[in-house]
Amino acid sequence: MKDIRRSRVKQLIEGAIPAEQQTVDVKGWVRTRRGNKNVQFVALNDGSSIKNIQIVFPLDKFSEEQLKPITTGASLHVQGALVPSQGKGQSVEILAEELEVYGTADPAEYPLQKKGHTLEFLREKAHLRPRTNTFGAVLRIRHALAFAIHNFFNEKGFYYFHTPLITASDCEGAGAMFQVTTLPVKDAPRTEEGDIDYSQDFFGKMAALTVSGQLEGELGATALGNIYTFGPTFRAENSNTPRHLCEFWMIEPEMAFYDIRDNMDLAEEFIKYCVRYALEHCKDDIEFLAQMYDNELVDRLKHVCEEEFVRLTYTEGIEILEQSGQKFEFPVKWGIDLASEHERYLVEKHFRKPVILTDYPKEIKAFYMKLNEDGRTVRAMDVLFPKIGEIIGGSEREESYEKLMKAIEERQIPMKDMWWYLDTRRFGTVPHSGFGLGFERLVLFVTGMQNIRDVIPFPRFPGNCEF
């Protein structure tokens, strides 16, 4: 092998290699092999693009013995001349001069040898599914969206704020948390009352994996002004649905001196930025997924970027649903927590564009949301998207210590370990707002995939923690 700097497949396809560089060096995995008695064609992919580079092996230069290990899934190192392609489907190809086989893949055992595997089958092969075209495309889009998120907030002057993964607080108040303990599973120490004695645990109290970084994020906002979190969160809910995971990533900006309108403006600008970024930087991957899974995908993404989001109150939304004549699985009345079918009706059938729903009944929203003057609704906002339903949830936070304490007492929320959160209302409190975006739901929308388990590399759900 000659001493040549390696080129990525994406560079070769897009013409990023100087014309005078005749010989190129590529490394990757075999997608397919075909040919005849004179020549063999190998499609090689290195993960940098949905597209493959075609390697041409003339049989007057390479013996069948040399080429025998080249099967789907094998990894190769090839050097050769980059030349205009003689066939259809690609502009350039490599006329092989040197070959090194890094790793073989026995056709009788390699699970991805055949095409057309179901997504359910591939979930059982999560360690190999990133090598498929579908999951390569999804994961490249996921990367681009993560980069766009950091880009957006950095350009807006926000600070990336790291909130703890291990916490003693339950932000949502639902109690569906994964416990973190060093106490023995059997024979844990007990108090005189018979309860587990967490004073002997590692942290001296009960601890769990976080369900949200919001409360700690508010602390950052009351010092730095505008912050955002972007990290994993955990919910111990026994939900086997296409929209739920036990481990997922959240983006949670918190902004001092923002009211609910500022919050809505930021949410709309943010999500449009992310979708637009994906359209501009992941064109080939999005078009592939549209062709394979959802032929309306590109139009839907462009529509979101171009349209102003509708803004209406929960009460107005309920009236539209009640007068729709639509038969819903879950009956509609004021005070219910809207189901996905209700949210999608508003977005997909009534307005045909994204909707920001505001001013929800206080009983169905979290204790920290600011109470409206009517005493029955709070300054909450949910951004509703086609195919997804709620994609962002947020609110203006209650900045009054007295009102916040009243809400806590009314709901009988145990706040003995939350003195630090209440201190933000005691010392220099300010109006502030924030929202949370489930990253996987954003990826789900942009990729057009139907199941949230297919937009994260290693999904965690009840009964599944294999990899």
ZAFI-114830 format. One line per 2 residues: number of its first residue (from 1); their letters; for each residue x, y, z of C-alpha. Coordinates in nm, 3 decimals. Layout:
! residues N
NUM	A	X Y Z; ...
//
This chain:
! residues 467
1	MK	0.000 0.000 0.000; 0.122 0.352 -0.083
3	DI	0.146 0.622 0.182; -0.167 0.817 0.087
5	RR	-0.397 1.015 0.316; -0.734 0.845 0.351
7	SR	-1.039 1.007 0.187; -1.394 0.976 0.314
9	VK	-1.659 0.850 0.075; -1.853 1.177 0.113
11	QL	-1.548 1.374 -0.004; -1.505 1.158 -0.312
13	IE	-1.871 1.175 -0.412; -1.896 1.551 -0.359
15	GA	-1.575 1.624 -0.551; -1.378 1.746 -0.249
17	IP	-1.064 1.563 -0.370; -0.833 1.772 -0.592
19	AE	-0.847 1.672 -0.960; -0.473 1.618 -0.975
21	QQ	-0.491 1.349 -0.705; -0.538 1.045 -0.926
23	TV	-0.487 0.775 -0.664; -0.711 0.770 -0.357
25	DV	-0.724 0.569 -0.037; -1.061 0.455 0.109
27	KG	-1.168 0.234 0.395; -1.515 0.108 0.477
29	WV	-1.767 -0.173 0.488; -1.906 -0.367 0.195
31	RT	-2.271 -0.302 0.114; -2.300 -0.521 -0.195
33	RR	-2.090 -0.714 -0.444; -2.185 -0.807 -0.799
35	GN	-2.013 -0.869 -1.130; -1.928 -1.111 -1.410
37	KN	-1.631 -1.318 -1.527; -1.434 -1.005 -1.622
39	VQ	-1.497 -0.757 -1.342; -1.641 -0.730 -0.990
41	FV	-1.820 -0.424 -0.852; -1.822 -0.355 -0.478
43	AL	-2.032 -0.082 -0.310; -1.830 0.054 -0.017
45	ND	-1.966 0.276 0.258; -1.776 0.434 0.548
47	GS	-2.065 0.603 0.729; -1.993 0.953 0.601
49	SI	-2.279 0.951 0.347; -2.594 0.764 0.253
51	KN	-2.424 0.709 -0.082; -2.166 0.439 -0.154
53	IQ	-1.851 0.459 -0.362; -1.824 0.191 -0.628
55	IV	-1.497 -0.005 -0.634; -1.414 -0.177 -0.963
57	FP	-1.199 -0.491 -0.936; -1.073 -0.613 -1.281
59	LD	-1.035 -0.992 -1.267; -0.720 -0.975 -1.479
61	KF	-0.557 -0.799 -1.183; -0.729 -0.959 -0.881
63	SE	-0.775 -1.333 -0.839; -1.095 -1.493 -0.716
65	EQ	-0.902 -1.605 -0.407; -0.817 -1.242 -0.325
67	LK	-1.178 -1.132 -0.370; -1.343 -1.429 -0.196
69	PI	-1.349 -1.260 0.152; -1.540 -0.964 0.008
71	TT	-1.896 -1.024 0.125; -2.162 -0.793 0.266
73	GA	-2.040 -0.658 0.599; -1.668 -0.717 0.539
75	SL	-1.432 -0.424 0.599; -1.182 -0.322 0.332
77	HV	-0.888 -0.092 0.266; -0.862 -0.001 -0.103
79	QG	-0.632 0.218 -0.307; -0.691 0.300 -0.671
81	AL	-0.756 0.558 -0.938; -1.058 0.786 -0.899
83	VP	-1.215 0.789 -1.245; -1.544 0.897 -1.408
85	SQ	-1.799 0.618 -1.369; -1.889 0.413 -1.673
87	GK	-2.225 0.309 -1.530; -2.537 0.476 -1.398
89	GQ	-2.597 0.580 -1.038; -2.266 0.747 -0.959
91	SV	-2.045 1.015 -1.112; -1.711 0.865 -1.004
93	EI	-1.576 0.524 -0.908; -1.246 0.376 -0.797
95	LA	-1.050 0.147 -1.023; -0.884 -0.073 -0.761
97	EE	-0.506 -0.120 -0.757; -0.444 -0.243 -0.402
99	LE	-0.669 -0.437 -0.160; -0.644 -0.517 0.210
101	VY	-0.922 -0.703 0.390; -0.948 -0.587 0.751
103	GT	-1.234 -0.808 0.865; -1.457 -1.071 0.711
105	AD	-1.829 -1.129 0.768; -1.944 -1.488 0.721
107	PA	-2.256 -1.475 0.497; -2.406 -1.766 0.687
109	EY	-2.392 -1.576 1.019; -2.393 -1.202 0.947
111	PL	-2.747 -1.086 1.041; -2.758 -0.803 0.787
113	QK	-2.658 -1.016 0.488; -3.000 -0.976 0.326
115	KG	-3.197 -0.661 0.251; -3.550 -0.579 0.361
117	HT	-3.523 -0.646 0.735; -3.810 -0.506 0.941
119	LE	-3.747 -0.227 1.190; -3.863 -0.465 1.465
121	FL	-3.593 -0.714 1.365; -3.329 -0.441 1.358
123	RE	-3.420 -0.327 1.712; -3.305 -0.671 1.826
125	KA	-2.975 -0.606 1.646; -2.913 -0.259 1.786
127	HL	-2.537 -0.325 1.791; -2.535 -0.370 1.411
129	RP	-2.828 -0.162 1.283; -2.623 0.164 1.252
131	RT	-2.459 -0.007 0.950; -2.786 -0.008 0.757
133	NT	-2.880 0.278 0.526; -3.182 0.370 0.737
135	FG	-3.004 0.400 1.067; -2.696 0.558 0.916
137	AV	-2.923 0.832 0.784; -3.110 0.869 1.115
139	LR	-2.789 0.894 1.318; -2.631 1.150 1.087
141	IR	-2.947 1.362 1.113; -2.943 1.318 1.491
143	HA	-2.586 1.450 1.498; -2.675 1.749 1.279
145	LA	-2.970 1.841 1.501; -2.756 1.820 1.816
147	FA	-2.499 2.047 1.653; -2.775 2.289 1.544
149	IH	-2.908 2.309 1.902; -2.572 2.413 2.043
151	NF	-2.522 2.651 1.751; -2.857 2.820 1.802
153	FN	-2.819 2.885 2.172; -2.457 2.992 2.141
155	EK	-2.551 3.245 1.873; -2.831 3.375 2.103
157	GF	-2.588 3.429 2.394; -2.710 3.138 2.607
159	YY	-2.478 2.940 2.834; -2.464 2.560 2.826
161	FH	-2.545 2.460 3.185; -2.482 2.110 3.317
163	TP	-2.747 1.990 3.561; -2.705 1.675 3.774
165	LI	-2.804 1.328 3.658; -2.831 1.208 4.018
167	TA	-3.079 1.409 4.221; -3.296 1.405 4.532
169	SD	-3.575 1.610 4.368; -3.862 1.494 4.148
171	CE	-3.927 1.782 3.911; -4.244 1.632 3.765
173	GA	-4.387 1.513 4.095; -4.489 1.183 3.937
175	GA	-4.251 0.962 4.134; -4.158 0.751 3.829
177	MF	-3.784 0.765 3.896; -3.500 0.514 3.886
179	QV	-3.350 0.488 4.232; -2.974 0.522 4.284
181	TT	-2.843 0.344 4.592; -2.545 0.158 4.733
183	LP	-2.754 -0.015 4.998; -2.783 -0.394 4.965
185	VK	-3.091 -0.509 4.777; -3.146 -0.770 5.046
187	DA	-3.132 -0.680 5.412; -3.123 -0.303 5.364
189	PR	-3.092 -0.117 5.696; -3.425 -0.017 5.849
191	TE	-3.548 0.257 6.078; -3.746 0.183 6.394
193	EG	-4.061 0.237 6.186; -3.951 -0.034 5.941
195	DI	-3.870 0.200 5.651; -3.540 0.179 5.462
197	DY	-3.282 0.390 5.645; -3.145 0.610 5.368
199	SQ	-2.927 0.798 5.616; -2.690 0.504 5.574
201	DF	-2.696 0.530 5.194; -2.415 0.686 4.989
203	FG	-2.575 1.034 4.975; -2.741 1.013 5.315
205	KM	-3.086 1.038 5.157; -3.292 0.878 4.882
207	AA	-3.151 0.962 4.540; -3.261 0.889 4.183
209	LT	-3.179 0.952 3.819; -3.318 1.287 3.706
211	VS	-3.643 1.322 3.515; -3.562 1.682 3.419
213	GQ	-3.291 1.944 3.464; -3.543 2.228 3.479
215	LE	-3.538 2.312 3.848; -3.159 2.327 3.858
217	GE	-3.170 2.512 3.527; -3.375 2.785 3.693
219	LG	-3.089 2.834 3.937; -2.855 2.894 3.646
221	AT	-3.093 3.139 3.480; -3.120 3.348 3.797
223	AL	-2.743 3.397 3.786; -2.636 3.384 3.420
225	GN	-2.954 3.519 3.260; -3.011 3.270 2.979
227	IY	-2.901 2.907 2.999; -2.985 2.578 2.833
229	TF	-2.937 2.217 2.931; -2.891 1.928 2.690
231	GP	-2.852 1.588 2.845; -3.005 1.249 2.926
233	TF	-3.311 1.216 3.148; -3.483 0.906 3.283
235	RA	-3.843 0.799 3.348; -3.933 0.469 3.513
237	EN	-4.271 0.451 3.342; -4.392 0.111 3.228
239	SN	-4.493 0.248 2.887; -4.459 0.034 2.577
241	TP	-4.566 0.290 2.317; -4.405 0.430 1.999
243	RH	-4.363 0.766 2.178; -4.197 0.672 2.508
245	LC	-3.847 0.579 2.621; -3.706 0.522 2.968
247	EF	-3.385 0.704 2.877; -3.400 1.003 2.647
249	WM	-3.237 1.342 2.591; -3.389 1.678 2.679
251	IE	-3.311 2.037 2.583; -3.433 2.276 2.851
253	PE	-3.362 2.649 2.817; -3.441 2.877 3.111
255	MA	-3.449 3.255 3.071; -3.455 3.528 3.335
257	FY	-3.683 3.824 3.258; -3.876 3.633 2.986
259	DI	-4.254 3.628 3.000; -4.477 3.372 2.827
261	RD	-4.475 3.563 2.495; -4.096 3.579 2.492
263	NM	-4.096 3.207 2.567; -4.326 3.128 2.272
265	DL	-4.121 3.345 2.037; -3.800 3.165 2.135
267	AE	-3.956 2.819 2.104; -4.085 2.891 1.752
269	EF	-3.755 3.044 1.639; -3.558 2.757 1.792
271	IK	-3.746 2.470 1.637; -3.760 2.636 1.295
273	YC	-3.383 2.686 1.312; -3.326 2.317 1.386
275	VR	-3.554 2.192 1.108; -3.405 2.437 0.859
277	YA	-3.053 2.329 0.956; -3.139 1.965 0.891
279	LE	-3.291 2.047 0.551; -2.978 2.236 0.451
281	HC	-2.717 1.993 0.586; -2.883 1.649 0.561
283	KD	-3.048 1.671 0.219; -2.942 1.326 0.094
285	DI	-3.036 1.149 0.417; -3.375 1.319 0.442
287	EF	-3.455 1.243 0.079; -3.359 0.878 0.131
289	LA	-3.589 0.847 0.436; -3.867 1.026 0.249
291	QM	-3.837 0.778 -0.037; -3.830 0.476 0.196
293	YD	-4.079 0.571 0.467; -4.268 0.898 0.418
295	NE	-4.300 1.068 0.079; -4.455 1.378 0.239
297	LV	-4.157 1.432 0.471; -3.971 1.705 0.281
299	DR	-4.285 1.911 0.218; -4.386 1.882 0.584
301	LK	-4.044 2.001 0.703; -4.046 2.297 0.464
303	HV	-4.402 2.382 0.569; -4.299 2.407 0.935
305	CE	-4.015 2.645 0.846; -4.231 2.869 0.630
307	EE	-4.552 2.897 0.835; -4.616 3.115 1.139
309	FV	-4.733 2.898 1.428; -5.094 2.945 1.537
311	RL	-5.132 3.067 1.895; -5.453 3.003 2.085
313	TY	-5.564 2.930 2.438; -5.650 2.588 2.573
315	TE	-6.011 2.706 2.615; -6.031 2.805 2.247
317	GI	-5.876 2.470 2.151; -6.135 2.280 2.354
319	EI	-6.416 2.473 2.183; -6.276 2.383 1.839
321	LE	-6.254 2.015 1.936; -6.606 2.010 2.083
323	QS	-6.752 2.167 1.768; -6.546 1.956 1.526
325	GQ	-6.796 1.673 1.489; -6.495 1.439 1.512
327	KF	-6.529 1.114 1.708; -6.239 1.090 1.951
329	EF	-6.134 0.787 2.152; -6.104 1.012 2.458
331	PV	-6.403 1.246 2.509; -6.334 1.620 2.507
333	KW	-6.430 1.858 2.785; -6.271 2.155 2.957
335	GI	-6.019 2.042 3.219; -5.889 1.726 3.048
337	DL	-5.524 1.674 2.963; -5.531 1.668 2.583
339	AS	-5.446 1.337 2.419; -5.230 1.305 2.110
341	EH	-5.541 1.258 1.894; -5.675 1.596 2.010
343	ER	-5.343 1.775 1.953; -5.298 1.627 1.607
345	YL	-5.654 1.718 1.505; -5.583 2.084 1.579
347	VE	-5.254 2.075 1.388; -5.325 1.841 1.097
349	KH	-5.694 1.894 1.024; -5.816 2.224 1.164
351	FR	-5.524 2.466 1.121; -5.291 2.256 0.902
353	KP	-4.989 2.416 1.066; -4.808 2.398 1.403
355	VI	-5.000 2.528 1.703; -4.889 2.680 2.033
357	LT	-5.156 2.614 2.294; -5.152 2.833 2.606
359	DY	-5.327 2.895 2.937; -5.402 2.542 3.054
361	PK	-5.610 2.455 3.363; -5.382 2.472 3.666
363	EI	-5.490 2.125 3.787; -5.329 1.947 3.491
365	KA	-5.001 2.139 3.494; -4.698 2.148 3.723
367	FY	-4.687 2.340 4.052; -4.419 2.586 3.935
369	MK	-4.624 2.741 3.651; -4.739 3.101 3.696
371	LN	-5.105 3.142 3.783; -5.315 3.368 3.559
373	ED	-5.538 3.638 3.701; -5.846 3.418 3.649
375	GR	-5.715 3.186 3.924; -5.798 2.873 3.723
377	TV	-5.539 2.868 3.442; -5.162 2.895 3.428
379	RA	-4.922 3.049 3.177; -4.827 2.720 3.020
381	MD	-4.751 2.664 2.654; -4.728 2.347 2.443
383	VL	-4.600 2.346 2.086; -4.796 2.093 1.882
385	FP	-4.657 1.943 1.561; -4.799 1.729 1.280
387	KI	-4.742 1.353 1.323; -4.604 1.412 1.674
389	GE	-4.849 1.608 1.886; -4.670 1.787 2.171
391	II	-4.305 1.845 2.086; -4.231 2.129 2.332
393	GG	-4.379 2.199 2.673; -4.302 2.507 2.880
395	SE	-4.433 2.794 3.087; -4.369 3.119 3.258
397	RE	-4.253 3.016 3.605; -4.418 3.141 3.924
399	ES	-4.174 3.397 4.069; -4.375 3.483 4.382
401	YE	-4.259 3.295 4.692; -4.604 3.319 4.854
403	KL	-4.793 3.195 4.548; -4.545 2.916 4.487
405	MK	-4.572 2.797 4.847; -4.952 2.804 4.824
407	AI	-4.939 2.584 4.511; -4.703 2.342 4.686
409	EE	-4.927 2.320 4.992; -5.244 2.274 4.785
411	RQ	-5.088 1.980 4.603; -4.920 1.842 4.914
413	IP	-4.584 1.822 4.738; -4.301 1.712 4.969
415	MK	-4.058 2.005 4.946; -3.842 1.950 5.255
417	DM	-3.537 1.894 5.035; -3.622 2.178 4.795
419	WW	-3.516 2.475 5.007; -3.258 2.566 4.744
421	YL	-3.530 2.602 4.478; -3.746 2.817 4.702
423	DT	-3.448 3.042 4.778; -3.459 3.171 4.418
425	RR	-3.797 3.325 4.510; -3.669 3.462 4.842
427	FG	-3.355 3.634 4.717; -3.384 3.857 4.411
429	TV	-3.671 3.679 4.240; -3.746 3.777 3.880
431	PH	-4.001 3.687 3.614; -3.859 3.393 3.420
433	SG	-3.966 3.130 3.171; -3.847 2.812 3.007
435	FG	-3.943 2.507 2.807; -3.838 2.150 2.740
437	LG	-3.791 1.978 2.406; -3.764 1.601 2.393
439	FE	-3.471 1.553 2.154; -3.592 1.217 2.025
441	RL	-3.930 1.367 1.933; -3.751 1.630 1.726
443	VL	-3.545 1.360 1.554; -3.864 1.158 1.501
445	FV	-4.027 1.454 1.327; -3.729 1.539 1.106
447	TG	-3.662 1.179 0.999; -4.023 1.076 0.944
449	MQ	-3.972 0.758 1.145; -4.277 0.619 1.325
451	NI	-4.127 0.477 1.645; -3.914 0.670 1.891
453	RD	-3.705 0.357 1.950; -3.568 0.400 1.599
455	VI	-3.416 0.746 1.649; -3.181 0.671 1.941
457	PF	-2.880 0.440 1.905; -2.965 0.209 2.195
459	PR	-3.329 0.241 2.309; -3.420 0.177 2.669
461	FP	-3.773 0.060 2.736; -3.938 -0.187 2.976
463	GN	-3.768 -0.524 2.947; -3.489 -0.398 2.722
465	CE	-3.138 -0.310 2.844; -2.929 -0.545 2.634
467	F	-2.660 -0.320 2.490
//
